[in-house]
Amino acid sequence: MYSNGLGEWLPFCRGRSLMKLLNKIRHSLSLRLLLLFVAAAIVLCVGFQVMMGYAISSHMKEKGAPHLNQYLHYLQQNLGSPPSIENAKQLVTELPINIQITTATESWSSSDTLPTLDDLYVYQGNEVSDQEVKLGFDRGQTKVQITEGDTTATLWTSPHEKNGKHGKGFLAGIFFLLLILAILYWFIRRLFRPIQTIQKSVRQIGAGDLSARIPTLRNDELGELSGSINLMADDIERMLEAKRELLLAISHELRSPLTRAKVSTALLDNSPNQANIARDLREMENLISELIEAERLNGPHQQLQKVSVSLNEIVMSVVDDYFPEADLEIDLAEELPDQNMDPIRMRLVVRNILENALKHQPEEAEAVQLSTQALGETTLLQVQDHGVGIAQQHIPHLTEAFYRVDVSRQRKTGGVGLGLYLVKRIVEAHKGQLTINSKEGVGTMVSVHVPVIAS
């Protein structure tokens, strides 16, 4: 059972490893370029070998044929016609060859090991008409067979012996080839190293850090690309800064007429219309405050006025000031540690989260649960409502500016979708984390983690 299971898993593991390797090669420009160089080198080597083989073969046919004819003529002359055993014995002592003579009555060989003769072919350059000459070449071994009547003489050289020098030479060649590939890969990586710097800086810019720039250290195409991306980041930064300044200016200019409108509304007699006007003016004032706060947090010089304060203290001040009569179930942790936080902005976090929970809480539902906890290096603020909940496709977008789940409910619930956007910006400015979990028909839980020691 075990061996069968292992046998089934091994091909699967090999397949996954191969896929990982292929994905890495597909992703790495350096590896692909190196493989391209290797493939080109292999093609060049094969082509060079074919051309050299053809050139050597042509040269041997043209220049080497006379030497071969002369050597064969020398062998034929010294062996005699027909070849004799006595002449063969004498020839063996003069040349580094082996000879076998076979006649109708006797046979003699200078070596006990005979070569294979299946690859012999008839040599057309033979000049002795009474004899047939065949040649063969096999891995450094030359074979000649001369036949005259019932006498056959076979001559062959000893094959090249394998020794340690050839093995060491082969290993040295492999090592040298791997060394060249390693050096080549290092140079390729060095050539494309700016791509990693460009990728890192582009990610920083995409994440909102418009002050990130790519250092231009080379005067080539990659250097020009870095310069173009830096110019693009400069243009985007100037455009967003101009938009921010315009929005702040407009928001500040709106405060004066808004204040006059509030004073005039307060002088009116109490009536439903007066109450509606006052409510709309408060919403407009909150909207302007949120816009100004959002742009301040988006600015490059955002400053948090941090003091040592307890999260419980901030929570209770918000409840007392804004929700004294709200249906809340409060569970605050005892001995919650003081933290370095901006109390004004953290009050805005608590107020916006509680305001959202109470707006979407049905009158007959359970009370909104508000709690704090100490979790080692962080403190946790949680607000749980029992409203209709939020569909999962909307949750990732809740902290986007001006995003609303249901635009048709805007007049009923108020606001324009900046509350949770501000909450996220303020929490992230404190190096904290905001999470939202919701289930339709059950309710929504908003959790804020703030580090005890925030940098």
C-alpha angles and dihedrals in degrees: 000000000000095000092049091051091049090049090053093048098048096069089045092052091046090050092051092048090050091049091050090051092048091048090050091050091046091051099043115077090191093056093046091050090048091051089049090054091047092049091048090049091050092050091048092048093049091046092047091049092050092048093046091048091051091046093048091046091051091046092049092049091050103035105017099050094079091052091048091049091050092049092049091046088053092051093046092049095049095045091051131219108310097018112254131207093231092055090046092054090051093047092051090059091052102043133041093244139108122232135195121191119195123183134167091268107028146017133208133180132181091210135042091215114075124195125235112263101193094104098055120124131192113266110226096197094070112133098189106087096197093057134065115215125200127185135198138176123199123172097321095326120115119205128191126183120191118189125189118167109311093340121095125185118193118192125184140164123231113266119248109276118229113235138170093264092066091048092049091047091052092050090047090052092050091048091049091049092050090047091053091049091049092050090046091050090049091053091048091050090049090049093054098036092108088064090069091050090048091049092050094049093046089053090052091050091047090051090057102266097127091171091070114108134182114242108236105216101153135058100220139087092294090050090052090049090052091051092049092051090049090052090049091051090049091052093047092048092050091047094050092044091052090049091049094049091048092050092048091048093050092046092051092047090052093057095072098055089039091056091049090049091052091051091049091049092051089057093057122097115265110268139134090264092052090050092050091050091049091049092051091048090052091051090050091049091050090048092053091047091050092048092051092046092048093052091046090054091047093052123102092240101049112159127197115207095219124190133165105270139148120246088224090058092052092047095051093046090055093047092049095046102040110015108031093141100033121124098251133157104208123196112172122183117246120243094010108183122247115253137196101254140143100250095198094054094040088053087056089052093052093043095050094047093047092044091054092048094050093045093057096038114107115231093240095048127101119276120280108261117227119184144160130204138184111231106180106264094014140045121223129217115191131183119187123187129184099220132127092290130224129274113249095241090063099049098080089054100046093096094051117109114265093000115146127182093213117017092190089066094056095101092046099048099026128217132083102244103277099111101084091034089060091044091055093046093050094045092049090048086059089050088249135130133241121204129180123197122180140168123193112248092013108063144248132284121200117194127191120192115194120182116240090224107036119184 
